[in-house]
Amino acid sequence: MAFDVPALRKEFPTLQREIDGHRLVYLDSGASSQTPRVVLDAMDRYYSWSRSNVHRGVYQLAEEATDLYEGAREKLATFLDADPRGVVFTKNATEGCNLVAYSWVRRELGPGDALLTTVMEHHANHVPFTTAANELGFEVRHIPLTDDGQLDLDAARELVADGKVRFLAAVHVSNVLGTINDVAELARIVRDANPDAKVHIDGAQAVPHLPVSFRGLDVDFYAITGHKMLGPTGIGALIARPELLESMEPFLTGGDMIRDVTLEGATWNDIPHKFEAGTPMIAEAAGLGAAVDLLTELGMDAVREHEADMAAGLLDSVGGIDGVTIHGPSDPTLRGAAVSFAVDGIHPHDVGAMLGSKGVCVRVGHHCTKPLMRCLGLTASARASAYIYNDRDDLEPLVDGIEAAKTFFAR
């Protein structure tokens, strides 16, 4: 094992709880990760020691707050191998996707153009673009799945062959199937057909779990969220090529994103501040910076190695239960440690309720991927998603809970 999971687990206060006499087994990190003490401490220090607004004050508290906020931007840029000028803080990945939809897609695409996406997208990376297409009249094309839950790249090549695709919106890691998509290859496929096409990636499920190099992927936009990567809620980021941000107009205005205002209009601040309207998420940025520090200390190669082992364990243990169907790739090297499954004859909500009564936390529902659910012939599924504080000791309570649900609902 690359790091000491039992020791690491002690750094997460929530994981010390018991639920109705059962040890808490948290297997819902695909929705939100738990928060370690170092993140809580970083946010508390801001509120209790450096509480001030950023950028404009010339007194010590303001300088400290600004250093925390801009320091978090620098840390995130280093962590993701990106230019700090291209790191725009947002509330979450959803806002990042909407920023791209409003500030680039809606200004650049129209009738005669096509946007390429996939059938496995989270609603956050689907609805902003289909809404724009319905309003502006450009076409949306969808890459289908292979039988083992991967994107059909041959179909993707056919979909872009006419050169009309000017934009790709795709997820890096599926929150349902666990599939790790080759987004660098997807970008090449699209640009081979149209060198001017732009590429936007939803990285919310990738950055917490994989080494990610924005420059190495050679994409244009990459949206992330803090609450899935040990950080607080209410902060995320859009990583973008600085030259693209320079050319784009903001879709939120007011506050620090303004350079000058006249009675007739306004001019905008330099990037990335041009896209950060109003008082920013200062405490949340401090917490996100601390989360990045912890992940950097653990090493993302080690995190990926650990999660591949957890994915293998989930596939073997849950997949070995009679009457259970697992969705997504069967090879743990092709997927993350989020495993969606169905139990024959039992609604996923009933499975989730039984597991919850035993202290095992899993997600149930459509996972904000209704188009994918329809492709799979489902209305919902249960999902167990592991992270750095899980180990194989957490799999036995999961299996026992599924077996208990089978027994109870078979009456």
URLINQUI-V823022 format. One line per field, one symbol per residue. phi: phi as a letter, one per 40 degrees, with the letter a starting at -180 (. if undefined). burial: b if it has 16 or more other ideal C-beta (glycine too) atoms within 10 Angstrom, else e. A space follows every 50 residues. Layout:
phi: ???
burial: ???
This chain:
phi: .caccdccdccbdccccbbfgbccbcbbcccaccbcdcccccccccccbb cacbgbcbccdcccccccccccccccccdbfbcdcbbbcbcacdccccdc cccbdccbbadgcbbbabcbccdcbbcdcccccccbgccbbbccbcccgb cccccccccbccgccbabbaccbccbcgcccccccdccdccccadccbbb bcbdcbdcbbcbbdcccfbbbabbbcccbgcccgaaabcacdcccdcccc bbbhgccbcabbcciabbcccccdbbcgcccccccdccccccdcccccgc cccccccccccccccccccccdgbbbbhdccccbaccbbcabbdgbcdcc cccccccbgbcbcbhcffacdcdcccgbbaacbbbcaccbaccccccccc ccccccccccc
burial: eeeebeebbebbeebeeeeeeeebbbbbbbbbbbbbeebeebbebbeeeb ebebbeeeeeebebbbebbeebbebbbebbebbebbbbbbbbbbbbbbbb bbbbbbebbeeebbbbbbbbbbbbbbbbbbebbeeeebebbbbebeeebb bbeeebeebbeeebbbbbbbbbbbbbbbbbbbbeebbebbbebbeebbbb bbbbbbbbbbbbebeebebbbbbbbbbbbbbbbbbbbbbbbbebbeebeb bbeeebbbeeeeeeeeeebebbbbbbbeebbbbbbbbbbbbbbbbeebeb ebbbebbbbbbbbbbebbeebeebebbbbeebebbbbbbbbbbeebbbeb bbebbbebbbbbbbbbbbbebbbeebebebbbbbbbbbbbbbebbebbbe bbeebbeeeee
